[in-house]
Amino acid sequence: MPPNRKVWIVIASFFLMLAIIACSCGSILPTLQTVATQVSQPTVPFVSTVPPAPTVPPEPTVPPEPTIPPEPQISAAGRWEDPDSNAPYSITTIAEQNGEYVVVSVTNSGRGDVNELTYSKYVNGVLTWEYCPAGMYCITSEFVSVTSDSLTATWYWSDDTGNGGTTIYRRVP
């Protein structure tokens, strides 16, 4: 190919390329014009057309409940009358020592108010005691439960007959 012809092809290609660029820039011009217009115009403050949300009254506050002190724990300590014994009734006296219960006496005024208690022991939270009225077999009792005015205990005679039962003692002053 002659050199003149190569020059004309290069020049024609150059102008064709410029024409393509000019056409594609035409689509950018409106966007550039919009941006230029927005920059040159003052901005209008935004005014909301949405009505404000209705105000909701605050949740009412519930005052805290007054603190009620816990009920005092019912104690087995005290004097307990055995209604199963013959009148005058036997009185079992229980005390609390170092966080454990101990029976300190079992008396009956009809038998001379002698302390008939032979032993009291507190093992693994269970109070057991034995008393021996004169002229009778000994009686072994074991604490079961207590309320404000009664104490329940199981008991058995030490005569090896297996005789026994449950007694509900009454609290006495």
MIDOSE-1310 file (N, C-alpha, C; in nm, 2 decimals, decimal comma, always signed):
residues 173
mppn	+0,08/-0,11/+0,00/+0,00/+0,00/+0,00/+0,09/+0,12/+0,00; +0,05/+0,22/-0,08/+0,13/+0,34/-0,09/+0,13/+0,42/+0,04; +0,23/+0,48/+0,08/+0,24/+0,56/+0,20/+0,13/+0,67/+0,21; +0,10/+0,73/+0,10/-0,01/+0,83/+0,11/-0,14/+0,78/+0,15
rkvw	-0,17/+0,66/+0,10/-0,29/+0,60/+0,14/-0,30/+0,57/+0,29; -0,19/+0,53/+0,34/-0,18/+0,49/+0,49/-0,20/+0,62/+0,57; -0,15/+0,73/+0,53/-0,17/+0,85/+0,60/-0,32/+0,89/+0,60; -0,38/+0,88/+0,48/-0,52/+0,91/+0,48/-0,61/+0,81/+0,56
ivia	-0,57/+0,69/+0,57/-0,65/+0,60/+0,66/-0,63/+0,63/+0,80; -0,51/+0,67/+0,84/-0,48/+0,71/+0,98/-0,56/+0,84/+1,02; -0,56/+0,93/+0,92/-0,63/+1,06/+0,95/-0,78/+1,04/+0,95; -0,83/+0,95/+0,86/-0,98/+0,92/+0,86/-1,02/+0,85/+0,99
sffl	-0,93/+0,76/+1,04/-0,96/+0,68/+1,16/-0,96/+0,78/+1,28; -0,87/+0,88/+1,27/-0,86/+0,97/+1,38/-0,99/+1,05/+1,39; -1,04/+1,10/+1,28/-1,17/+1,18/+1,28/-1,29/+1,09/+1,31; -1,28/+0,97/+1,27/-1,39/+0,88/+1,31/-1,39/+0,85/+1,46
mlai	-1,28/+0,84/+1,52/-1,27/+0,82/+1,66/-1,32/+0,95/+1,73; -1,29/+1,07/+1,68/-1,33/+1,19/+1,75/-1,49/+1,20/+1,74; -1,54/+1,16/+1,63/-1,69/+1,16/+1,61/-1,75/+1,06/+1,71; -1,70/+0,95/+1,73/-1,75/+0,85/+1,82/-1,75/+0,91/+1,96
iacs	-1,64/+0,97/+2,00/-1,63/+1,03/+2,13/-1,72/+1,14/+2,15; -1,74/+1,22/+2,05/-1,83/+1,33/+2,06/-1,98/+1,28/+2,07; -2,01/+1,17/+2,01/-2,15/+1,12/+2,02/-2,17/+1,06/+2,16; -2,07/+1,00/+2,21/-2,09/+0,94/+2,34/-2,09/+1,04/+2,45
cgsi	-2,02/+1,15/+2,43/-2,02/+1,26/+2,53/-2,15/+1,33/+2,53; -2,23/+1,32/+2,42/-2,36/+1,39/+2,42/-2,45/+1,34/+2,52; -2,44/+1,21/+2,56/-2,52/+1,15/+2,66/-2,48/+1,20/+2,80; -2,36/+1,24/+2,82/-2,31/+1,29/+2,95/-2,34/+1,43/+2,97
lptl	-2,35/+1,51/+2,86/-2,38/+1,65/+2,87/-2,50/+1,69/+2,95; -2,62/+1,62/+2,93/-2,74/+1,66/+3,01/-2,71/+1,63/+3,16; -2,64/+1,53/+3,19/-2,61/+1,50/+3,33/-2,52/+1,61/+3,39; -2,42/+1,65/+3,32/-2,33/+1,76/+3,36/-2,41/+1,89/+3,38
qtva	-2,50/+1,91/+3,28/-2,58/+2,04/+3,29/-2,67/+2,03/+3,41; -2,73/+1,92/+3,45/-2,82/+1,91/+3,56/-2,74/+1,94/+3,69; -2,62/+1,88/+3,70/-2,54/+1,90/+3,82/-2,50/+2,05/+3,83; -2,46/+2,11/+3,72/-2,42/+2,25/+3,72/-2,54/+2,34/+3,76
tqvs	-2,66/+2,31/+3,71/-2,78/+2,38/+3,75/-2,81/+2,37/+3,90; -2,80/+2,25/+3,95/-2,82/+2,23/+4,10/-2,72/+2,30/+4,18; -2,60/+2,31/+4,14/-2,50/+2,37/+4,22/-2,52/+2,52/+4,22; -2,56/+2,58/+4,11/-2,58/+2,72/+4,09/-2,71/+2,77/+4,16
qptv	-2,81/+2,69/+4,18/-2,93/+2,73/+4,24/-2,92/+2,71/+4,40; -2,98/+2,81/+4,47/-2,98/+2,79/+4,62/-3,07/+2,67/+4,66; -3,03/+2,60/+4,76/-3,11/+2,49/+4,81/-3,22/+2,53/+4,89; -3,33/+2,47/+4,88/-3,46/+2,50/+4,95/-3,46/+2,41/+5,07
pfvs	-3,48/+2,46/+5,19/-3,49/+2,37/+5,31/-3,60/+2,27/+5,29; -3,57/+2,15/+5,34/-3,67/+2,04/+5,33/-3,78/+2,06/+5,42; -3,90/+2,05/+5,37/-4,02/+2,07/+5,45/-4,10/+1,94/+5,44; -4,12/+1,88/+5,56/-4,19/+1,75/+5,57/-4,34/+1,77/+5,55
tvpp	-4,39/+1,68/+5,47/-4,53/+1,68/+5,44/-4,60/+1,57/+5,52; -4,52/+1,50/+5,60/-4,58/+1,39/+5,68/-4,62/+1,45/+5,82; -4,74/+1,43/+5,86/-4,78/+1,48/+5,99/-4,70/+1,41/+6,10; -4,67/+1,48/+6,21/-4,60/+1,42/+6,32/-4,68/+1,31/+6,38
aptv	-4,60/+1,21/+6,43/-4,67/+1,09/+6,50/-4,74/+1,14/+6,62; -4,85/+1,08/+6,65/-4,92/+1,13/+6,77/-4,84/+1,09/+6,89; -4,84/+1,17/+6,99/-4,76/+1,15/+7,11/-4,84/+1,05/+7,20; -4,76/+0,95/+7,25/-4,82/+0,84/+7,33/-4,78/+0,88/+7,47
ppep	-4,88/+0,88/+7,56/-4,85/+0,91/+7,70/-4,76/+0,80/+7,75; -4,67/+0,84/+7,84/-4,58/+0,74/+7,90/-4,65/+0,63/+7,98; -4,59/+0,51/+7,98/-4,65/+0,40/+8,05/-4,66/+0,45/+8,20; -4,77/+0,42/+8,27/-4,77/+0,45/+8,41/-4,67/+0,37/+8,49
tvpp	-4,61/+0,43/+8,58/-4,51/+0,36/+8,66/-4,58/+0,29/+8,78; -4,55/+0,17/+8,80/-4,61/+0,10/+8,91/-4,51/+0,11/+9,03; -4,56/+0,16/+9,14/-4,47/+0,17/+9,25/-4,43/+0,03/+9,30; -4,31/+0,02/+9,34/-4,27/-0,12/+9,39/-4,35/-0,16/+9,51
epti	-4,37/-0,29/+9,51/-4,45/-0,35/+9,62/-4,37/-0,33/+9,75; -4,44/-0,30/+9,86/-4,36/-0,28/+9,98/-4,30/-0,42/+10,02; -4,18/-0,41/+10,07/-4,11/-0,53/+10,11/-4,17/-0,57/+10,25; -4,22/-0,69/+10,25/-4,28/-0,75/+10,37/-4,17/-0,84/+10,43
ppep	-4,14/-0,82/+10,55/-4,03/-0,91/+10,61/-4,09/-1,05/+10,61; -4,00/-1,14/+10,59/-4,04/-1,28/+10,59/-4,09/-1,32/+10,73; -4,19/-1,42/+10,72/-4,24/-1,47/+10,85/-4,12/-1,53/+10,93; -4,12/-1,51/+11,06/-4,01/-1,57/+11,13/-4,03/-1,72/+11,13
qisa	-3,92/-1,79/+11,12/-3,93/-1,94/+11,11/-3,98/-1,99/+11,24; -4,07/-2,09/+11,23/-4,13/-2,14/+11,36/-4,02/-2,23/+11,42; -4,01/-2,21/+11,55/-3,91/-2,29/+11,62/-3,97/-2,40/+11,71; -3,90/-2,50/+11,72/-3,94/-2,61/+11,81/-3,91/-2,58/+11,95
agrw	-3,83/-2,48/+11,98/-3,79/-2,44/+12,11/-3,91/-2,40/+12,19; -3,93/-2,45/+12,31/-4,04/-2,41/+12,39/-4,09/-2,53/+12,48; -4,20/-2,51/+12,54/-4,26/-2,61/+12,63/-4,37/-2,67/+12,56; -4,38/-2,81/+12,56/-4,47/-2,88/+12,49/-4,55/-2,98/+12,58
edpd	-4,68/-2,98/+12,58/-4,76/-3,07/+12,66/-4,80/-3,19/+12,58; -4,78/-3,31/+12,64/-4,82/-3,43/+12,58/-4,96/-3,47/+12,61; -5,06/-3,45/+12,52/-5,20/-3,48/+12,55/-5,22/-3,63/+12,56; -5,13/-3,72/+12,52/-5,15/-3,86/+12,53/-5,11/-3,91/+12,67
snap	-5,04/-3,83/+12,75/-5,00/-3,88/+12,89/-5,12/-3,85/+12,98; -5,12/-3,92/+13,09/-5,23/-3,90/+13,19/-5,22/-3,77/+13,26; -5,34/-3,71/+13,29/-5,34/-3,58/+13,35/-5,28/-3,60/+13,50; -5,20/-3,51/+13,55/-5,15/-3,39/+13,48/-5,05/-3,44/+13,37
ysit	-5,05/-3,36/+13,26/-4,98/-3,40/+13,14/-4,83/-3,38/+13,16; -4,75/-3,46/+13,08/-4,61/-3,45/+13,08/-4,57/-3,33/+13,00; -4,47/-3,26/+13,04/-4,42/-3,14/+12,97/-4,28/-3,16/+12,92; -4,26/-3,15/+12,79/-4,13/-3,17/+12,73/-4,08/-3,03/+12,70
tiae	-3,96/-2,99/+12,75/-3,90/-2,86/+12,72/-3,78/-2,88/+12,62; -3,79/-2,80/+12,51/-3,69/-2,81/+12,41/-3,62/-2,67/+12,40; -3,49/-2,67/+12,39/-3,42/-2,54/+12,37/-3,34/-2,55/+12,25; -3,29/-2,43/+12,20/-3,20/-2,43/+12,08/-3,06/-2,39/+12,13
qnge	-2,96/-2,47/+12,10/-2,83/-2,44/+12,14/-2,73/-2,46/+12,02; -2,66/-2,35/+11,99/-2,57/-2,35/+11,88/-2,63/-2,40/+11,75; -2,76/-2,35/+11,72/-2,83/-2,39/+11,60/-2,89/-2,52/+11,59; -2,88/-2,60/+11,70/-2,94/-2,73/+11,71/-3,04/-2,74/+11,83
yvvv	-3,14/-2,82/+11,81/-3,24/-2,84/+11,92/-3,19/-2,95/+12,02; -3,23/-2,93/+12,14/-3,19/-3,02/+12,25/-3,31/-3,02/+12,35; -3,35/-3,15/+12,39/-3,45/-3,16/+12,49/-3,38/-3,14/+12,62; -3,43/-3,05/+12,71/-3,36/-3,03/+12,83/-3,43/-3,09/+12,95
svtn	-3,57/-3,12/+12,93/-3,63/-3,19/+13,04/-3,77/-3,25/+13,00; -3,81/-3,35/+13,06/-3,94/-3,41/+13,05/-3,99/-3,43/+13,19; -4,10/-3,36/+13,23/-4,15/-3,36/+13,37/-4,30/-3,39/+13,37; -4,34/-3,44/+13,48/-4,49/-3,46/+13,50/-4,51/-3,43/+13,65
sgrg	-4,60/-3,33/+13,68/-4,62/-3,29/+13,82/-4,69/-3,40/+13,90; -4,76/-3,49/+13,83/-4,82/-3,60/+13,89/-4,72/-3,71/+13,94; -4,61/-3,70/+13,88/-4,50/-3,80/+13,92/-4,39/-3,73/+14,00; -4,42/-3,62/+14,05/-4,32/-3,55/+14,13/-4,23/-3,45/+14,07
dvne	-4,26/-3,40/+13,94/-4,18/-3,30/+13,87/-4,04/-3,34/+13,86; -4,01/-3,47/+13,85/-3,87/-3,51/+13,84/-3,84/-3,51/+13,69; -3,72/-3,47/+13,65/-3,68/-3,47/+13,51/-3,65/-3,62/+13,47; -3,74/-3,67/+13,39/-3,73/-3,81/+13,35/-3,65/-3,84/+13,22
ltys	-3,59/-3,73/+13,17/-3,51/-3,74/+13,05/-3,38/-3,82/+13,07; -3,36/-3,91/+12,98/-3,23/-3,99/+12,99/-3,13/-3,95/+12,89; -3,18/-3,91/+12,77/-3,08/-3,86/+12,67/-3,16/-3,78/+12,57; -3,08/-3,69/+12,50/-3,13/-3,61/+12,39/-3,02/-3,60/+12,29
kyvn	-3,05/-3,63/+12,16/-2,95/-3,61/+12,06/-3,01/-3,55/+11,93; -2,92/-3,48/+11,86/-2,96/-3,41/+11,74/-2,86/-3,45/+11,63; -2,90/-3,54/+11,54/-2,81/-3,59/+11,44/-2,88/-3,57/+11,30; -2,80/-3,51/+11,21/-2,84/-3,49/+11,08/-2,98/-3,42/+11,07
gvlt	-3,00/-3,32/+11,16/-3,13/-3,24/+11,16/-3,24/-3,31/+11,23; -3,22/-3,43/+11,29/-3,33/-3,50/+11,35/-3,30/-3,50/+11,51; -3,40/-3,46/+11,58/-3,40/-3,46/+11,73/-3,46/-3,58/+11,78; -3,39/-3,66/+11,86/-3,44/-3,78/+11,92/-3,42/-3,76/+12,07
weyc	-3,51/-3,81/+12,15/-3,49/-3,80/+12,30/-3,56/-3,92/+12,36; -3,52/-3,96/+12,48/-3,57/-4,07/+12,56/-3,60/-4,02/+12,70; -3,71/-4,06/+12,76/-3,74/-4,04/+12,90/-3,79/-4,17/+12,96; -3,77/-4,18/+13,09/-3,81/-4,30/+13,16/-3,89/-4,27/+13,28
pagm	-4,02/-4,27/+13,27/-4,10/-4,25/+13,40/-4,08/-4,37/+13,50; -4,08/-4,33/+13,62/-4,06/-4,43/+13,73/-4,17/-4,54/+13,72; -4,12/-4,67/+13,72/-4,21/-4,78/+13,72/-4,26/-4,82/+13,58; -4,21/-4,76/+13,48/-4,26/-4,78/+13,34/-4,14/-4,81/+13,25
ycit	-4,17/-4,86/+13,13/-4,06/-4,87/+13,03/-4,03/-4,73/+12,98; -3,91/-4,72/+12,92/-3,87/-4,59/+12,87/-3,94/-4,57/+12,73; -3,95/-4,44/+12,70/-4,02/-4,40/+12,58/-3,92/-4,32/+12,49; -3,90/-4,36/+12,37/-3,81/-4,29/+12,28/-3,90/-4,21/+12,18
sefv	-3,87/-4,08/+12,16/-3,94/-4,00/+12,07/-3,85/-3,94/+11,96; -3,91/-3,91/+11,85/-3,83/-3,85/+11,74/-3,92/-3,74/+11,68; -3,86/-3,62/+11,67/-3,92/-3,50/+11,61/-3,96/-3,52/+11,47; -4,08/-3,48/+11,43/-4,12/-3,49/+11,29/-4,14/-3,35/+11,23
svts	-4,23/-3,27/+11,29/-4,26/-3,14/+11,24/-4,31/-3,05/+11,35; -4,31/-2,92/+11,31/-4,36/-2,82/+11,41/-4,44/-2,71/+11,34; -4,55/-2,66/+11,41/-4,62/-2,54/+11,37/-4,61/-2,44/+11,48; -4,68/-2,33/+11,47/-4,68/-2,23/+11,58/-4,73/-2,29/+11,71
dslt	-4,83/-2,38/+11,70/-4,89/-2,43/+11,83/-4,89/-2,58/+11,85; -4,82/-2,65/+11,76/-4,81/-2,80/+11,78/-4,68/-2,85/+11,73; -4,64/-2,96/+11,79/-4,52/-3,03/+11,75/-4,55/-3,18/+11,74; -4,52/-3,24/+11,63/-4,55/-3,38/+11,60/-4,42/-3,46/+11,61
atwy	-4,44/-3,57/+11,69/-4,32/-3,66/+11,71/-4,37/-3,81/+11,70; -4,29/-3,90/+11,65/-4,32/-4,04/+11,66/-4,26/-4,09/+11,79; -4,31/-4,20/+11,84/-4,26/-4,26/+11,97/-4,27/-4,41/+11,97; -4,19/-4,47/+12,05/-4,21/-4,62/+12,07/-4,16/-4,65/+12,22
wsdd	-4,22/-4,76/+12,27/-4,18/-4,81/+12,40/-4,05/-4,88/+12,38; -3,96/-4,88/+12,48/-3,84/-4,95/+12,48/-3,85/-5,10/+12,52; -3,97/-5,15/+12,53/-3,99/-5,29/+12,58/-3,98/-5,39/+12,47; -3,93/-5,35/+12,35/-3,91/-5,44/+12,24/-4,04/-5,50/+12,19
tgng	-4,16/-5,45/+12,22/-4,28/-5,50/+12,16/-4,32/-5,44/+12,03; -4,25/-5,33/+12,00/-4,28/-5,25/+11,88/-4,40/-5,16/+11,90; -4,45/-5,15/+12,02/-4,56/-5,05/+12,04/-4,51/-4,91/+12,03; -4,59/-4,83/+11,96/-4,55/-4,69/+11,94/-4,66/-4,62/+11,86
gtti	-4,63/-4,50/+11,82/-4,73/-4,42/+11,75/-4,68/-4,28/+11,72; -4,78/-4,19/+11,71/-4,75/-4,05/+11,68/-4,82/-3,96/+11,79; -4,75/-3,87/+11,84/-4,81/-3,77/+11,93/-4,80/-3,63/+11,88; -4,91/-3,56/+11,90/-4,91/-3,42/+11,86/-4,91/-3,34/+11,99
yrrv	-4,80/-3,28/+12,02/-4,79/-3,20/+12,14/-4,85/-3,06/+12,12; -4,90/-3,00/+12,23/-4,95/-2,87/+12,23/-4,85/-2,77/+12,29; -4,83/-2,65/+12,23/-4,74/-2,56/+12,29/-4,81/-2,50/+12,42; -4,73/-2,48/+12,52/-4,78/-2,42/+12,65/-4,69/-2,31/+12,69
p	-4,74/-2,21/+12,76/-4,66/-2,10/+12,80/-4,55/-2,14/+12,90
